[in-house]
Amino acid sequence: MVADSKGKSDISFAGTFASSAFAACFAEICTIPLDTAKVRLQLQKSAVAGDGVALPKYRGMLGTVATIAREEGLAALWKGIVPGLHRQCVYGGLRIGLYEPVKNLYVGSDFVGDVPLTKKILAALTTGAVGIAVANPTDLVKVRLQAEGKLPAGVPRRYSGALNAYSTILRQEGVGALWTGIGPNIARNAIINAAELASYDQVKETILKIPGFTDNVVTHLFAGLGAGFFAVCIGSPVDVVKSRMMGDSTYKNTLDCFIKTLKNDGPLAFYKGFIPNFGRLGSWNVIMFLTLEQICTIPLDTAKVRLQLQKSAVAGDGVALPKYRGMLGTVATIAREEGLAALWKGIVPGLHRQRVFGGLRIGLYEPVKNLYVGSDFVGDVPLTKKILAALTTGAVGIAVANPTDLVKVRLQAEGKLPAGVPRRYSGALNAYSTILRQEGVGALWTGIGPNIARNAIINAAELASYDQVKETILKIPGFTDNVVTHLFAGLGAGFFAVCIGSPVDVVKSRMMGDSTYKNTLDCFIKTLKNDGPLAFYKGFIPNFGRLGSWNVIMFLTLEQAKKFVRSLESSRA
């Protein structure tokens, strides 16, 4: 979403729909545990003990999350993820994809200037209502699955899964039942959509008028947080009514649910689940809008690899004619020649890589840092020790994960092929097996030298700088260990990582994407000789775009995950 004079989108509706649906699905996966906690709190009614004292099962956001995880297992926090993704594909795509066209429709084709806030709100109300009117069945199934807690031994679950829930509701309750709660759901999503999209649009537009601010990740972060805050403040009452109607079929209609909730639980019941709702919508909006605005990070990584692998192509008159020019030019060329899906080449081995490398480099960081300073150390850990620890864990992590990185780069490197020429690999698993069969086990560790150097350096730049920036910020009066601190520390980590690690990243990509280099030194010398020293910073912009947003999302998620694990472990102690 771009806050310009009229809000015209620079991509087609289909492109906006696909980007919005993808971003919404990614945000859904990241935040659905908080949504599950919110639904349980909203559906919870007073349980009274013999002495008349209320004994609620779920208490607060972290308490609810911990209770669900303890009683039902961690997987229960992702209950409803399948219909949740169905919902985001339909609702997320429609409400965001239609927003710009509808806003332009309301202001008229001849309008020039800043779109009035009232028109933004009206457009978002419209697209929210239209989107959820189509997606209501997916929302119903999601809430039903999330609502079901731990059952007594021998009692079967109401539904075995999402598809079973759709068919069971159709068979037992009829087609109309799929639109249960449609009234409050339209009201809720129209209101929340207006609060999210209109406030995001307005906050972003306002920020961009402040000297020094540009259309970048910082602006998107603040606008996303503002959107989440307004959405949960305004939409909570209708959200509670919607959840209760969908989770409990005893209510006759919206008014009946509203009256019974007010009578039995009081007015504060309409703000039950407020904290997890805000925690979810705040982080959901930051992740979703960051993902949407950045068009996700893997396309930037693909663009970076193509730029890094590109060598000078010389025409007959001696003029260099590079195929890929700049970040957006490279993305556009790939999408035009190979289709949008090509931008996500290497996503499967990329996920393999993050599971192995991400887990090792971050999981080992604290133990290794403590090992270097000694068990008796008290005080702030010296920056040199942080850097040494991060260098160590980065090297160890990538030494194990190198094969996944190799396959990712190989898949990303393959561009448009001439007609009739088959692709080198049909997919990630085929790439692993083909490399093993044709090149041997050792080939999976091609580029291990520059890869260890690159990831040790980048890991040091990311983890040590994040650690140091966060520690510095926390010494400033008024700052605490919260999301704002994590945001700034994450941005700093991404900036240092790309500035320091780009040269070895280029050598690593070239060695992995082109098997003609003898070794690291040969690759370095040939790159320097043929393309000049600036070649070591090829792909800098998409690399920074990717690592900046990646670090913000990763460290935000990591900090919240650590808090959750702490609360879970303390509740078990």
C-alpha positions in Angstrom: 0.0 0.0 0.0 1.4 3.3 -1.0 0.3 6.6 0.5 0.5 8.9 -2.5 -1.8 11.7 -3.7 -4.4 9.3 -4.8 -3.4 5.9 -3.7 -3.0 4.4 -7.1 -1.4 1.0 -6.9 1.7 0.3 -9.0 0.8 -3.4 -9.5 -2.3 -5.1 -10.9 -5.2 -6.3 -8.8 -4.1 -9.9 -9.3 -0.6 -9.0 -8.1 -2.0 -7.1 -5.1 -4.4 -9.9 -4.3 -1.6 -12.6 -4.4 0.8 -10.5 -2.4 -1.8 -9.6 0.2 -3.0 -13.2 0.5 0.6 -14.4 0.9 1.5 -11.7 3.5 -1.7 -12.4 5.4 -1.1 -16.1 5.5 2.5 -15.6 6.7 1.2 -13.3 9.5 -1.5 -15.8 10.4 1.0 -18.6 10.8 3.2 -16.4 13.1 0.4 -15.1 15.3 -2.3 -17.7 15.5 -1.3 -18.9 19.0 -2.3 -15.5 20.3 -5.6 -15.7 18.3 -6.3 -19.1 19.9 -5.7 -17.6 23.3 -8.0 -14.7 22.4 -10.8 -17.1 21.3 -10.5 -19.2 24.5 -10.7 -16.0 26.7 -13.6 -14.6 24.7 -15.6 -17.9 24.9 -14.9 -18.4 28.6 -17.8 -17.9 30.9 -17.8 -17.7 34.7 -17.2 -21.0 36.4 -18.3 -20.7 40.0 -17.0 -22.8 42.8 -19.0 -24.0 45.8 -18.2 -20.8 47.8 -19.3 -18.6 45.0 -15.8 -17.5 43.9 -15.3 -17.3 40.2 -12.5 -19.7 39.0 -11.7 -18.9 35.4 -9.6 -21.6 33.7 -7.8 -19.1 31.5 -6.1 -16.1 33.0 -4.4 -13.5 30.8 -2.6 -13.9 27.5 0.5 -15.8 28.6 -1.4 -17.8 31.2 -3.9 -18.9 28.6 -1.1 -19.8 26.1 0.7 -21.7 28.9 -2.5 -23.6 30.0 -3.3 -24.6 26.4 0.3 -25.8 25.8 0.5 -27.6 29.1 -2.8 -29.4 28.8 -3.1 -30.0 25.1 0.4 -29.7 23.7 2.1 -27.0 21.7 0.4 -28.0 18.5 -2.9 -27.0 20.0 -1.9 -23.4 19.8 -2.1 -23.7 16.0 -5.6 -25.2 16.0 -7.6 -23.8 13.2 -4.5 -22.9 11.1 -5.8 -24.7 8.0 -9.2 -22.8 7.8 -7.2 -19.7 9.1 -5.1 -19.9 6.0 -8.2 -20.5 3.8 -9.6 -17.4 5.4 -6.6 -15.2 4.8 -6.3 -16.4 1.2 -9.9 -15.2 0.5 -10.5 -12.4 3.0 -6.9 -11.1 3.2 -6.6 -11.0 -0.6 -10.0 -9.3 -1.1 -10.0 -6.7 1.6 -6.5 -5.4 0.7 -6.6 -6.1 -3.0 -9.9 -4.2 -3.4 -8.9 -1.3 -1.1 -7.1 0.9 -3.6 -9.7 0.4 -6.4 -12.6 1.1 -4.1 -10.9 4.1 -2.6 -10.3 5.5 -6.0 -13.9 4.8 -6.9 -15.1 6.8 -3.9 -12.9 9.9 -4.6 -13.5 9.8 -8.4 -11.1 9.5 -11.4 -10.3 13.3 -11.5 -9.4 13.6 -7.8 -5.9 15.1 -7.1 -4.3 15.5 -3.6 -4.4 13.6 -0.3 -7.4 11.3 -0.1 -9.7 12.4 2.8 -9.7 10.1 5.9 -13.4 9.6 5.6 -13.0 8.1 2.1 -10.3 5.8 3.3 -12.5 4.6 6.2 -15.5 4.1 3.8 -13.3 2.1 1.3 -11.9 -0.1 4.1 -15.4 -0.6 5.6 -16.6 -1.7 2.2 -13.8 -4.1 1.4 -13.8 -5.6 4.9 -17.6 -6.3 4.6 -17.3 -7.8 1.1 -14.2 -9.9 2.0 -15.7 -11.5 5.1 -19.1 -12.1 3.4 -17.3 -14.4 1.1 -14.9 -15.9 3.7 -17.3 -16.4 6.6 -17.4 -20.2 6.4 -13.6 -20.3 6.8 -13.8 -18.1 9.9 -16.6 -20.3 11.4 -14.5 -23.5 11.1 -11.4 -21.7 12.4 -13.2 -20.6 15.6 -14.9 -24.0 16.1 -11.6 -25.8 16.0 -9.9 -23.2 18.2 -12.7 -23.3 20.8 -12.4 -27.0 21.5 -10.1 -27.5 24.5 -9.0 -30.5 26.4 -11.6 -33.2 26.4 -12.3 -35.9 29.1 -10.8 -39.4 28.3 -12.9 -41.3 25.8 -14.8 -38.3 24.5 -14.2 -37.9 20.7 -13.4 -34.5 19.2 -16.3 -32.8 17.4 -14.3 -32.5 14.2 -11.2 -34.4 13.1 -9.9 -31.5 11.1 -10.8 -28.5 8.8 -12.2 -30.5 5.9 -14.2 -32.7 8.2 -15.6 -29.6 10.0 -16.8 -28.1 6.7 -18.5 -31.4 5.7 -19.9 -32.1 9.1 -21.4 -28.6 9.4 -22.9 -28.9 5.9 -24.4 -32.4 6.7 -25.7 -31.7 10.2 -26.6 -28.0 10.1 -27.1 -27.2 6.5 -25.4 -24.7 4.1 -26.8 -21.7 6.0 -24.9 -22.7 9.1 -21.6 -21.8 7.4 -22.7 -18.2 7.6 -23.5 -18.4 11.3 -22.4 -15.1 12.9 -22.4 -13.3 9.6 -23.9 -10.2 11.1 -21.3 -9.5 13.8 -18.6 -10.9 11.6 -19.3 -8.4 8.8 -19.5 -5.6 11.5 -16.3 -6.8 13.1 -14.3 -7.2 10.0 -15.6 -4.0 8.3 -14.7 -2.0 11.5 -11.3 -3.7 12.0 -10.5 -3.5 8.3 -11.3 0.3 8.5 -9.2 0.6 11.6 -6.3 -1.3 10.1 -6.2 -0.2 6.5 -7.4 3.4 6.9 -5.2 4.0 10.0 -2.2 2.3 8.3 -2.7 4.5 5.2 -3.2 7.6 7.3 -0.3 7.0 9.7 2.0 6.2 6.8 0.9 9.3 4.9 1.5 11.4 7.9 4.9 9.9 8.7 6.0 10.4 5.1 5.4 14.2 5.5 7.9 14.4 8.3 11.4 15.5 7.1 13.8 12.6 7.0 11.2 9.8 6.8 10.9 7.8 3.6 8.8 4.9 2.3 11.0 2.3 4.1 10.8 -0.5 6.8 10.8 2.0 9.7 7.7 3.8 8.3 6.0 0.5 7.7 6.7 -0.7 11.3 5.2 2.4 12.9 2.2 2.4 10.6 1.6 -1.3 11.2 1.7 -0.9 15.0 -0.7 2.0 14.7 -3.0 0.0 12.6 -3.0 -2.9 15.1 -3.7 -0.6 18.0 -6.7 1.1 16.4 -8.1 -2.2 15.2 -8.2 -3.9 18.6 -9.5 -0.8 20.5 -12.4 -0.3 18.1 -13.2 -3.9 17.1 -13.0 -5.9 20.3 -16.7 -5.8 21.3 -18.0 -7.1 17.9 -15.1 -9.6 17.9 -16.3 -11.1 21.2 -19.9 -11.4 19.9 -18.6 -12.9 16.7 -16.4 -15.5 18.5 -19.2 -16.5 20.9 -21.8 -16.9 18.1 -19.4 -19.0 16.1 -18.2 -21.1 19.0 -21.6 -21.7 20.7 -24.6 -22.5 18.6 -27.2 -21.8 21.4 -27.5 -18.1 20.6 -30.5 -17.2 18.5 -29.0 -14.2 16.8 -26.5 -11.3 17.2 -28.8 -9.3 19.6 -29.4 -12.4 21.8 -25.7 -13.1 22.0 -25.0 -9.4 22.9 -27.7 -9.3 25.6 -26.8 -12.6 27.2 -23.1 -11.7 27.3 -23.9 -8.3 28.8 -26.3 -9.8 31.4 -24.2 -12.9 32.4 -20.6 -11.5 32.2 -21.0 -7.7 32.4 -19.7 -5.0 30.0 -16.1 -5.8 30.5 -16.7 -9.2 28.8 -16.7 -7.3 25.5 -13.0 -6.7 26.1 -12.1 -10.2 27.1 -9.0 -11.3 25.4 -7.9 -7.7 24.8 -4.2 -8.3 25.6 -3.7 -11.3 23.3 -5.9 -9.6 20.8 -3.7 -6.6 20.8 -0.6 -8.7 21.0 -1.8 -10.6 18.0 -3.2 -7.7 15.9 -0.2 -5.5 16.7 2.4 -8.2 15.7 0.1 -9.5 12.9 -0.1 -6.0 11.3 3.6 -5.4 11.6 4.4 -8.8 10.1 1.7 -8.6 7.4 2.4 -5.0 6.3 6.2 -5.6 6.4 5.8 -8.7 4.4 3.4 -7.0 2.0 5.5 -3.8 1.6 8.7 -5.8 1.2 7.0 -8.3 -1.0 8.4 -10.9 1.3 12.2 -11.5 1.7 12.8 -14.5 -0.5 12.2 -12.6 -3.8 14.8 -10.1 -2.6 17.2 -13.0 -1.9 16.5 -14.4 -5.4 17.2 -10.9 -6.9 20.4 -10.6 -4.8 21.7 -14.0 -6.0 21.0 -13.2 -9.7 22.8 -9.9 -9.4 25.7 -11.5 -7.6 26.1 -14.2 -10.2 25.8 -11.8 -13.1 29.0 -11.3 -15.1 29.6 -8.7 -17.7 27.8 -9.4 -21.0 29.6 -7.5 -23.8 27.9 -6.5 -27.0 29.6 -6.2 -30.4 30.5 -2.6 -29.8 32.1 -3.4 -26.4 29.3 -1.9 -24.3 28.3 -4.0 -21.3 24.7 -5.1 -21.4 23.7 -6.5 -18.0 20.5 -8.5 -18.0 19.6 -7.5 -14.5 19.6 -3.9 -13.4 19.0 -2.9 -9.8 16.7 -4.6 -7.2 13.3 -3.7 -8.7 14.6 -4.2 -12.3 15.8 -7.7 -11.4 12.6 -8.6 -9.7 10.6 -7.3 -12.6 12.8 -9.2 -15.2 12.4 -12.5 -13.3 8.7 -12.1 -12.9 8.2 -11.1 -16.6 10.4 -13.8 -18.1 9.7 -16.7 -15.6 6.5 -15.8 -13.8 5.9 -14.6 -10.2 6.5 -18.1 -8.8 10.2 -17.9 -9.9 10.8 -15.2 -7.3 10.2 -17.9 -4.6 12.7 -20.4 -6.1 14.7 -22.1 -3.4 12.0 -21.6 -0.7 12.1 -25.3 0.3 15.9 -25.6 0.8 15.7 -22.1 2.3 13.4 -23.4 5.0 15.6 -26.4 5.5 18.5 -24.0 5.9 16.8 -21.9 8.5 15.7 -24.9 10.6 19.3 -26.1 10.8 21.4 -23.0 10.6 19.0 -20.7 12.4 18.5 -23.1 15.2 22.2 -23.8 15.7 23.6 -20.2 15.3 21.0 -18.7 17.7 20.5 -21.6 20.1 24.2 -21.9 20.7 25.0 -18.2 21.0 24.2 -17.7 24.7 26.0 -21.0 25.9 29.1 -20.2 23.8 29.1 -16.6 25.0 28.9 -17.8 28.6 31.7 -20.3 27.9 34.0 -17.5 26.6 33.4 -15.2 29.6 33.5 -17.9 32.2 31.0 -19.1 34.7 32.0 -16.6 37.4 31.7 -13.5 35.1 29.5 -10.7 36.4 28.6 -7.5 34.5 28.1 -6.6 30.8 29.7 -9.1 28.4 32.5 -7.3 26.4 31.7 -6.7 22.7 34.7 -8.8 21.7 33.3 -11.8 23.5 29.9 -11.3 21.8 31.6 -11.1 18.4 33.7 -14.2 19.1 30.7 -16.2 20.3 28.7 -15.2 17.2 31.6 -16.0 14.8 31.8 -19.4 16.4 28.1 -20.3 16.2 27.8 -18.9 12.7 30.7 -21.1 11.5 29.4 -24.2 13.3 25.8 -23.6 12.0 26.7 -23.2 8.4 29.2 -26.0 8.4 26.2 -28.3 9.1 23.7 -26.5 6.9 26.0 -25.9 3.8 24.1 -28.5 1.6 20.8 -26.6 2.1 22.4 -23.3 1.1 24.0 -24.9 -2.0 20.7 -26.2 -3.2 18.9 -22.9 -2.5 21.5 -20.9 -4.5 21.4 -23.5 -7.4 17.6 -23.2 -7.7 17.6 -19.4 -7.4 20.4 -19.0 -10.0 18.6 -20.8 -12.8 16.9 -18.2 -15.0 14.8 -18.5 -18.1 15.9 -21.4 -20.3 15.7 -21.7 -24.1 12.7 -23.6 -25.5 13.2 -27.4 -25.2 16.1 -27.1 -22.7 15.1 -29.0 -19.5 15.8 -27.5 -16.1 18.8 -28.8 -14.2 16.7 -29.8 -11.2 13.0 -30.4 -10.9 12.9 -29.3 -7.2 14.8 -29.3 -3.9 14.8 -33.1 -3.3 15.8 -33.8 -6.9 18.6 -31.3 -6.5 20.0 -33.0 -3.4 19.9 -36.4 -5.0 21.3 -35.2 -8.4 24.2 -33.5 -6.8 25.0 -36.5 -4.7 24.7 -38.9 -7.7 26.6 -36.7 -10.3 29.1 -34.8 -8.1 29.5 -36.9 -5.0 28.9 -36.1 -1.3 31.7 -33.6 -1.1 30.0 -31.4 -3.7 27.3 -30.6 -1.1 29.9 -28.6 0.7 31.0 -26.6 -2.4 31.7 -23.0 -1.3 32.1 -24.1 2.4 35.1 -21.7 2.8 33.5 -18.5 1.8 30.2 -19.7 3.3 31.7 -20.2 6.7 33.4 -16.8 6.4 30.2 -15.1 5.2 27.9 -16.6 7.9 30.4 -16.3 10.7 30.8 -12.6 9.8 27.1 -12.0 9.2 26.2 -13.9 12.3 28.6 -11.8 14.3 27.2 -8.6 12.8 23.6 -9.7 13.4 23.8 -11.3 16.9 26.6 -9.3 18.4 25.2 -6.0 17.1 21.7 -6.9 18.1 22.9 -7.8 21.6 25.0 -4.6 21.9 22.4 -2.2 20.5 19.7 -3.8 22.7 22.0 -3.5 25.7 22.7 0.1 24.9 19.1 1.1 24.4 18.1 -0.5 27.7 20.5 1.8 29.5 18.5 4.9 28.1 15.9 6.1 30.7 12.4 5.2 29.6 13.4 2.2 27.4 12.5 -1.3 28.5 12.8 -4.8 27.1 9.8 -4.5 24.7 8.9 -4.5 21.1 10.2 -1.0 20.3 13.7 -1.9 21.6 13.6 -5.2 19.6 12.7 -3.3 16.5 15.6 -0.8 16.6 18.0 -3.5 17.6 16.8 -5.8 14.8 17.2 -2.9 12.2 20.8 -2.2 13.5 21.6 -5.9 13.2 20.4 -6.1 9.6 22.4 -3.0 8.6 25.7 -4.1 10.1 25.2 -7.6 8.6 24.8 -6.5 5.0 27.6 -3.8 5.2 30.2 -6.2 6.6 29.1 -9.5 4.9 28.4 -8.5 1.3 31.9 -9.3 -0.2 32.0 -12.9 1.1 28.3 -13.3 0.3 29.1 -12.5 -3.4 32.0 -15.0 -3.5 29.8 -17.7 -1.7 26.9 -17.2 -4.2 29.3 -17.3 -7.2 31.0 -20.5 -6.1 27.7 -22.2 -5.3 26.0 -21.1 -8.6 29.0 -21.7 -10.9 31.1 -24.9 -10.5 33.9 -23.6 -12.8 35.8 -21.9 -9.9 38.7 -24.0 -8.5 38.5 -22.6 -5.0 37.7 -19.5 -2.9 40.8 -17.6 -3.9 40.2 -18.4 -7.6 36.6 -17.1 -7.4 37.8 -13.9 -5.6 40.6 -13.1 -8.1 38.4 -13.8 -11.2 35.6 -11.7 -9.8 37.9 -8.8 -9.0 39.7 -9.1 -12.4 36.6 -9.5 -14.6 34.1 -7.3 -12.8 36.0 -4.9 -10.6 35.9 -4.3 -6.8 32.3 -3.0 -6.9 31.2 -6.5 -7.9 31.6 -7.5 -4.3 28.7 -5.2 -3.4 26.4 -6.4 -6.2 22.9 -7.0 -4.9 23.5 -4.7 -2.0 20.1 -3.1 -2.0 18.0 -6.3 -2.2 20.4 -7.8 0.3 19.8 -4.9 2.8 16.1 -5.0 2.1 16.0 -8.6 2.8 18.3 -8.7 5.8 16.8 -5.6 7.4 13.2 -6.8 7.3 14.4 -10.4 8.0 16.2 -9.4 11.1 13.3 -7.3 12.4 10.8 -10.2 11.9 13.2 -12.8 13.2 14.3 -11.0 16.3 10.7 -9.9 17.1 9.5 -13.4 16.8 12.5 -14.8 18.7 12.0 -12.4 21.7 8.3 -13.2 21.8 9.0 -17.0 21.6 11.6 -16.7 24.4 9.0 -14.9 26.6 6.5 -17.7 25.9 8.9 -20.5 26.7 9.9 -18.7 29.9 6.3 -18.4 31.0 5.7 -22.1 30.0 8.7 -23.3 31.9 7.9 -21.2 35.0 4.3 -22.5 35.0 5.6 -26.1 35.0 8.2 -25.4 37.7 
